[in-house]
């Protein structure tokens, strides 16, 4: 009961973000939960160290370093300006933002793409005197969908990639069609809901503002990023390719390492490490093989049931904790590769359901609010809910 209490309390803070009366956050809660699991004997210290999936931590750290270099080099600003310069009407502009956010998120982690694209898109649409809400909404919706396509698209997929052992190219080939259909549905729903903005003959009234880039750093970083992506598809473990790429980029005279370190989300890495230990403690002390098999037999072998359970759990405790808590049950199911693929896809797509469904959504909304653009819960739900239902149906049908 003590182990269950520690697990439930940790996940409650992860789900809601805080404890009333205390300043502890998600990272602090996961670290405290891990410490209590060890202190109460739920899991020995040596096993706690082994429970941390260092492949996931290394992959996420390497990707953060690569993305930081791309941002400082001006890659995202250049890519956004290039796409916008070829969109002379509102609907093509929306499509460019959706495709850009979705494709970049597939390879460079959706949360980071939302961080860098939101101010760029806001600058553009405000400069062009357009209604910013649908364009801003397109960023997290497309980032969540595009991030589902590969193991480097988001943190939960990184965990699935490490736990499942599915080759990077095989997973991408399975889920990329789902993501492509999802991006199309994103454009269609936003255009339908904001018909006055997109389904008219309006032309863009001005050119987008100019952007600055560091050409030498951009060339080097782009080459390294392309080689890294090629290594993923060639079968090199992502947890090996990404840290190597990041380390190579740190060997430069143009950027101080401190600027790169400041871009890394260290609390997120600590939170992951803590959650690995918390789940391992629960599994060791409570989830015996018989109990795991009994729970897994309650319909989880049916893909629609598994998808719905994953989607619901992802919206209750967030997608990364949902994937971790499902890990013991997936191992008992037939065809684990297919099961892991469904779990990864539905956990990510479920993030589009509500405003608080994923970190990517919150990042965009908070950054938009800082620029005076308000996106409320119901405004988001109006497009997020139908899009989530449609994309999960597509995922279950194709996977």
Buried (B, 14 or more C-beta within 10 A) or exposed (E): EEBEEBBEBBBBBBBBBEBEEEEBBBBBBBBBBBBBBBEBEBBEEEBBBBBBBEBBBBBBBBBBBBBBBBBBBBBBBBBBBEBBEEBEBBBBBBBBBBBBBBBBBBBBBBBBBBBBBBBBBBBBBBBBEBBBBBBBBBBBBBBBBBBBBBBBBBBBBBBBBBBBEBBBEEBBEBBBBBBBBBBBBBBEBBBEBBEEBBEEEEEBEEEBBEBEBBEEBBEBBBEBBEBBBEBBEEEBBBBBBBBBBBEBBEEBEEBEEEEBEEBBBEBBBBBBBBBBBBBBBBBBBBBEEEEBBEEBEEEBBEBBEBBBBBBBBBBEBBBBBBBBBBBBBBBBBEEBBBBBBBBBBBBBBBBBBBBBBBBBBBBBBEBBEEEEBEBEEEBBBBBBBBBBBBBBEBBBEEB
